Amino acid sequence: MTEETRKMIYQLLASIIMIIFGLLFAFPLKWMWNYSIVYIFDLPIIGWGHAYCLWILSSWFFKANLINIKK
């Protein structure tokens, strides 16, 4: 197996793990949203698909800055 193929397999596995991780976190996000936000702000109840999309959007907008700036 070449190094290029090995890298592609690792990237594919990392992508699959990230998707599974996101789907697992969609359920607690859905439950917390439906328990609190619906009653506080009178917003609609969401399903796990909407919670997954909300998790992805929040990870895009609120990502930690990992760049180390040296002076």
C-alpha atoms as an extended CHARMM CRD file, in Angstrom:
* protein
*
        71  EXT
         1         1  MET       CA              0.0000000000        0.0000000000        0.0000000000  PROA      1               0.0000000000
         2         2  THR       CA              1.4680000000        3.3370000000       -1.0040000000  PROA      2               0.0000000000
         3         3  GLU       CA              1.7400000000        6.3420000000        1.2560000000  PROA      3               0.0000000000
         4         4  GLU       CA             -0.7880000000        8.2290000000       -0.8880000000  PROA      4               0.0000000000
         5         5  THR       CA             -3.3860000000        5.4650000000       -0.4920000000  PROA      5               0.0000000000
         6         6  ARG       CA             -2.7740000000        5.2880000000        3.2370000000  PROA      6               0.0000000000
         7         7  LYS       CA             -3.3470000000        9.0520000000        3.5750000000  PROA      7               0.0000000000
         8         8  MET       CA             -6.6040000000        8.8070000000        1.6240000000  PROA      8               0.0000000000
         9         9  ILE       CA             -7.8360000000        5.9840000000        3.8720000000  PROA      9               0.0000000000
        10        10  TYR       CA             -6.9830000000        7.9900000000        6.9980000000  PROA      10              0.0000000000
        11        11  GLN       CA             -8.7930000000       11.0320000000        5.6350000000  PROA      11              0.0000000000
        12        12  LEU       CA            -11.8460000000        8.9430000000        4.7840000000  PROA      12              0.0000000000
        13        13  LEU       CA            -11.8970000000        7.3750000000        8.2470000000  PROA      13              0.0000000000
        14        14  ALA       CA            -11.5030000000       10.7980000000        9.8800000000  PROA      14              0.0000000000
        15        15  SER       CA            -14.4150000000       12.1410000000        7.8280000000  PROA      15              0.0000000000
        16        16  ILE       CA            -16.6350000000        9.2000000000        8.7790000000  PROA      16              0.0000000000
        17        17  ILE       CA            -15.7450000000        9.5960000000       12.4660000000  PROA      17              0.0000000000
        18        18  MET       CA            -16.5360000000       13.3230000000       12.3270000000  PROA      18              0.0000000000
        19        19  ILE       CA            -19.9350000000       12.6480000000       10.7360000000  PROA      19              0.0000000000
        20        20  ILE       CA            -20.7950000000       10.0080000000       13.3500000000  PROA      20              0.0000000000
        21        21  PHE       CA            -19.6030000000       12.3250000000       16.1310000000  PROA      21              0.0000000000
        22        22  GLY       CA            -21.8220000000       15.1100000000       14.7780000000  PROA      22              0.0000000000
        23        23  LEU       CA            -24.8480000000       12.8400000000       14.5120000000  PROA      23              0.0000000000
        24        24  LEU       CA            -24.3540000000       11.6900000000       18.1030000000  PROA      24              0.0000000000
        25        25  PHE       CA            -24.1840000000       15.2970000000       19.3030000000  PROA      25              0.0000000000
        26        26  ALA       CA            -27.3230000000       16.2130000000       17.3450000000  PROA      26              0.0000000000
        27        27  PHE       CA            -29.5490000000       14.3320000000       19.7800000000  PROA      27              0.0000000000
        28        28  PRO       CA            -28.4790000000       16.1500000000       22.9750000000  PROA      28              0.0000000000
        29        29  LEU       CA            -28.6420000000       19.4400000000       21.0590000000  PROA      29              0.0000000000
        30        30  LYS       CA            -32.1870000000       18.6070000000       19.9420000000  PROA      30              0.0000000000
        31        31  TRP       CA            -33.2500000000       17.6750000000       23.4450000000  PROA      31              0.0000000000
        32        32  MET       CA            -31.7570000000       20.8180000000       24.9920000000  PROA      32              0.0000000000
        33        33  TRP       CA            -33.2830000000       23.0330000000       22.2830000000  PROA      33              0.0000000000
        34        34  ASN       CA            -36.7260000000       21.4900000000       22.6440000000  PROA      34              0.0000000000
        35        35  TYR       CA            -36.5760000000       21.6390000000       26.4510000000  PROA      35              0.0000000000
        36        36  SER       CA            -35.4350000000       25.2420000000       26.8360000000  PROA      36              0.0000000000
        37        37  ILE       CA            -35.5740000000       27.4160000000       23.7070000000  PROA      37              0.0000000000
        38        38  VAL       CA            -39.1180000000       26.4360000000       22.7550000000  PROA      38              0.0000000000
        39        39  TYR       CA            -40.4860000000       27.6480000000       26.0770000000  PROA      39              0.0000000000
        40        40  ILE       CA            -38.2620000000       30.7000000000       26.4880000000  PROA      40              0.0000000000
        41        41  PHE       CA            -38.5390000000       32.2340000000       23.0100000000  PROA      41              0.0000000000
        42        42  ASP       CA            -41.6350000000       30.4050000000       21.6590000000  PROA      42              0.0000000000
        43        43  LEU       CA            -39.6700000000       28.9400000000       18.7330000000  PROA      43              0.0000000000
        44        44  PRO       CA            -40.6710000000       25.7010000000       16.9710000000  PROA      44              0.0000000000
        45        45  ILE       CA            -39.5470000000       22.2260000000       18.0200000000  PROA      45              0.0000000000
        46        46  ILE       CA            -36.6680000000       20.8330000000       15.9360000000  PROA      46              0.0000000000
        47        47  GLY       CA            -35.7940000000       17.2950000000       14.8610000000  PROA      47              0.0000000000
        48        48  TRP       CA            -32.4060000000       15.5870000000       14.7940000000  PROA      48              0.0000000000
        49        49  GLY       CA            -31.7500000000       16.6990000000       11.2080000000  PROA      49              0.0000000000
        50        50  HSD       CA            -32.2140000000       20.3510000000       12.1180000000  PROA      50              0.0000000000
        51        51  ALA       CA            -30.0840000000       19.8370000000       15.2280000000  PROA      51              0.0000000000
        52        52  TYR       CA            -27.3100000000       18.3160000000       13.0940000000  PROA      52              0.0000000000
        53        53  CYS       CA            -27.3930000000       21.3040000000       10.7370000000  PROA      53              0.0000000000
        54        54  LEU       CA            -27.3840000000       23.6630000000       13.7250000000  PROA      54              0.0000000000
        55        55  TRP       CA            -24.3500000000       21.8250000000       15.1540000000  PROA      55              0.0000000000
        56        56  ILE       CA            -22.4910000000       22.1750000000       11.8320000000  PROA      56              0.0000000000
        57        57  LEU       CA            -23.3340000000       25.8780000000       11.5160000000  PROA      57              0.0000000000
        58        58  SER       CA            -22.2660000000       26.6260000000       15.0730000000  PROA      58              0.0000000000
        59        59  SER       CA            -18.9970000000       24.7540000000       14.5650000000  PROA      59              0.0000000000
        60        60  TRP       CA            -18.3120000000       26.8790000000       11.4780000000  PROA      60              0.0000000000
        61        61  PHE       CA            -19.1180000000       30.1920000000       13.1480000000  PROA      61              0.0000000000
        62        62  PHE       CA            -17.6480000000       29.5750000000       16.5900000000  PROA      62              0.0000000000
        63        63  LYS       CA            -14.4600000000       27.6950000000       15.7490000000  PROA      63              0.0000000000
        64        64  ALA       CA            -11.4870000000       28.2020000000       18.0330000000  PROA      64              0.0000000000
        65        65  ASN       CA             -8.5140000000       29.9570000000       16.5110000000  PROA      65              0.0000000000
        66        66  LEU       CA             -5.7690000000       27.3480000000       16.1840000000  PROA      66              0.0000000000
        67        67  ILE       CA             -3.2000000000       29.5800000000       14.4870000000  PROA      67              0.0000000000
        68        68  ASN       CA             -0.2230000000       30.4120000000       16.6720000000  PROA      68              0.0000000000
        69        69  ILE       CA              1.0100000000       33.9020000000       15.7910000000  PROA      69              0.0000000000
        70        70  LYS       CA              4.6290000000       34.4470000000       16.7730000000  PROA      70              0.0000000000
        71        71  LYS       CA              5.8280000000       37.9880000000       17.3700000000  PROA      71              0.0000000000
